[in-house]
């Protein structure tokens, strides 16, 4: 389990404490957005988008289980595959969550 944490959050024991905290916070937001985007794709029926993602994730898991990656170079293959799903989560946030919190909708803007 610790190996998965090191891999997903680009943990390096030689980094400073501030760098480790920044990596954790940034990648926590990225991974949560990625998971929300994947759930949106599953719910909307666009399941064909998950095939290339599955290939990248399987490759990443294979590398993660067979190497020690303290510099983050092997997780870099997964980052571009996360971008479409993360952008879906950002779109959902600004379309549905922000208007309900602040009362802003596209119909009442001037």
C-alpha angles and dihedrals in degrees: 000000000000089000090057090050092050091049100045096043097040091239117186120179090214093060120101119258091252091052092050091050092048091049091049094049095045096045092043089059091044094050094045090050090047092053091048090051092050091051090050091052091049092049095046095052099244091127094147087077089066095064097075089039090054091053092051093046092050090050091048092049091050091052092044093054095046105041141043107239112190096151099052098235095127095050088055089081090064097047096076090049090056095054099080092048093045090050089053089054091049090049091050090049094053095039102045113011101041095050092049092050099043101025092240118142132169091242097059099045119111 
